[in-house]
Amino acid sequence: MSPAAAPARTAPASVRTAPALARTTPARARTAPDSARTAPASVRTVLAVLLAGLVLALLPAGAASSASSASAASAASAASSAQAVSAAGDPAVAVSRNQAPNGSEITVSGTGWKAGALLMVLLCGQGTPDKGVVGGTNSCANTDGRAATVDPRGAFSVRLPVTAPPKPCPCVVHVSGVTGQQDVVDAALAVAGHPTAPLPDSAGDGRLAVLTAARLDGSSGVLTWFGAPPARTLVLTVGNLGTAPVRDPVFLVGTARGVLAPSDEQHQWRGTIKPGQKARIELDVELSAGAHGDHRVSVSYGGKVLAEQPWKVGRPWGVVLFWALLAVVVPAALFRIGMVLVDRAGGRNHHSVPVPVPADADGPGTTAVLPWFHPGSAPSENSPTTKGLT
């Protein structure tokens, strides 16, 4: 075979490779749609991850917003309740039931009271919310009473056993302040099975009794140290145990020293004390000028001594110092005045009485004898002195 024929035979081989290349082109074309399909899948995965992260990021914010909204709502409710209490002004009392049988329990609640005040809750007979407890605290079931403390919002709630009071109904739940607030509020309550009777005539007498120990408030000033009248304020808390209100009571305040009889003075307190209520009484007490030592202060009402309080008054040392200085200064001044008078009187006598000059016996013109020499011993020309002889 000739060399020229070899290239001719090789040409179809190259021609045959062209279809092979052509056949490979569709394979590459087929891979393009696969990559196109995988690209949207990866985008969806990324979007899903982003959405999940966004949801997770928004969940705490929603919880915080809900918590803040809840706290804002609670603060608003507390403010509204506080405004309701302040708007009410006066304290109020409510009971869970208007009627309860003997031996059961009720819930007594109140609003508008002073925060931290201690209250006494009693079930009393012969009382109405308008007139109060006519029979006083003697008409209440005192042994089954309850104490309650007012919370910071001015409210309280306590369980009270329903015990038949010693007096017939109409009955009330009697709430009175013990410390911090002296208000008294009554709420009507019907005790099933307990006898009912009309309220007694309120023409009875009021009866005051001391509920707390009396004390003397005040202190002595500088003027008291120099004899000014000592003064104090007698403070005591009284309650009306009678069946009628006491209006403008007149108290008799007595002051005594040692075993001496007291000197009484009338002091009128302005106000009304209803049955079952109590009041704080303040009375001024004053001793005489210069008073000192152990004294006793007593207060009486209706012929009965309510309280006595000892009072030890210090000695006015300023007055003692004054008298001591006076005892020293006055004699010294009198002595000085007397010496001046004596000096003046002696000077006048000295100038008015002449001093006689002794004369010589030889006649005028002779040498007078000096008073400090004896006659005949005075120096002269005829009798020289001892110094001249030596």
Order of alpha helices (4+ residues) and beta strands (2+ residues): alpha-beta-beta-beta-beta-beta-beta-beta-beta-beta-beta-beta-beta-alpha-beta-beta-beta-beta-beta-beta-beta-beta-alpha-alpha
